[in-house]
Amino acid sequence: MSTTTMPALYLSHGAPPLADDPVWTAELAAWSRDLPRPTAILMVSAHWEEAPLALGATTTVPLVYDFWGFPQHYYEVTYAAPGAPELADRVRKLLRAPGTPVQDIPDRGLDHGAYVPLVEMYPGADIPVLQVSMPTLDPRRLMEIGRKLAPLRDEGVLIVGSGFFTHNLRALSQDGRVSSVMAEFDDWGRRALEAQDLDALLDFENKAPAGRLAHPRTEHFAPLFVTLGAAERDLGDQKSVIDGFWMGLAKRSVQFG
């Protein structure tokens, strides 16, 4: 097993059409090339809420095409990554020991929050992948889950929280215009992360400018807190690897460690 300590990531995953954006796909590919090669990848996506915390497929890992109304070719994407049964065992032990309930849903595959970025970052689909659910949207509880999972980083596991730094579908813009709400929240989030202001981040709905407009529902910001918990010792060693906007939404993606 690798002894390389892996960073922890929060990335904005966009939607299936991300694959058609040459800039964003190149940014994701370049990011993965700069990372140590992981032994396995643990994905936490905005698109899987399940309580108690659930572990997805660990043998054959299917895809979940959890979107509607897109052209047919988006439903024909494949990503035949190997399962990660050993990682699933480690996650069970790390979470159950402190009393976090864990369930198995062995036929639950990777949703688009997981496979869309992975196709660009690890196109060979040759690294074992495990997706786990978010059992809550409470930032403090999610951060605690991340803390419990943090030892995986020392075992070569890449922990990825996959969401969208701003996510209000009313702000989607075909011509690329960015509303002041999206821009102000993105700037606030960048500054709060750089200042390691966890109190502000944990209470972002109240502390951020128009926090409830940038995230009318918080599931796309929530994976950040799992990442923050897993990376707590490395909050000072962070960088925004990807920034800017996509169809009006902030695609800020951050590496810790």
Buried (B, 14 or more C-beta within 10 A) or exposed (E): EBEBBBBBBBBBBBBBBBBEBEEBBEBBEEBBEEBEEBBBBBBBBBBBBBEEBBBBBBEEBBBBBEBEEEEEEBEEBEBEBBBBBBBBEBBBEBBEEEEBEBEEBEEBBBBBBBBBBBBBBBEEBEBBBBBBBBBBBBBEBBBBBBBBBBEBBEBBBBBBBBBBBBBBEEBEBEEEEBBEBBBBBBBBBBEBBBEEBBEBBBBBEEBBEBBBBBBEEBBBBBBBBBBBBBBBEBBEEBEBBBBBBBBBBBBBBBBBB
